[in-house]
Amino acid sequence: MANSFDVIRLLEAGIKAEGIRQSTIASNIANIETPGYRRLDVKFEQLLSKAIDSSDPKEAAKIEPEVFQPLTTPLRSNGNDVNLEAEIGEMLKNSLRHAAYTRLLRRKFAQMETAIGVQG
């Protein structure tokens, strides 16, 4: 069972990953007309799952989101593979994940404050 500090580290890593993903999506959109540009994505969920399943609680502190080129989306005639609708969809999902991580972190801190008797 993970302790509170491990959970906080995981949530902080999630917030960091969503910030990086937001920048990556913005970069993809900014380069939508750049010939030869291939979209970038962020790998985090697989790393998070591995850290959660690990028997080593220190794994959470090691999670670092990875920016990569998926190279799986179809190319347009100019060699660019950015699709505006797909990027906007990813941005919406990213915003929801960021809000969820932030809400969970806030609740975790509220639980800790309750446990130590801090009055707000």
Stockholm file with secondary structure:
# STOCKHOLM 1.0

chainA/1-120         MANSFDVIRLLEAGIKAEGIRQSTIASNIANIETPGYRRLDVKFEQLLSKAIDSSDPKEAAKIEPEVFQPLTTPLRSNGNDVNLEAEIGEMLKNSLRHAAYTRLLRRKFAQMETAIGVQG
#=GR chainA/1-120 SS CCCHHHHHHHHHHHHHHHHHHHHHHHHHHHTTTSTTCCCCEEECHHHHHHHHHCSCGGGGGGCCCEEECCCCSCCCTTSCCCCHHHHHHHHHHHHHHHHHHHHHHHHHHHHHHHHHTCCC
#=GC SS_cons         CCCHHHHHHHHHHHHHHHHHHHHHHHHHHHTTTSTTCCCCEEECHHHHHHHHHCSCGGGGGGCCCEEECCCCSCCCTTSCCCCHHHHHHHHHHHHHHHHHHHHHHHHHHHHHHHHHTCCC
//
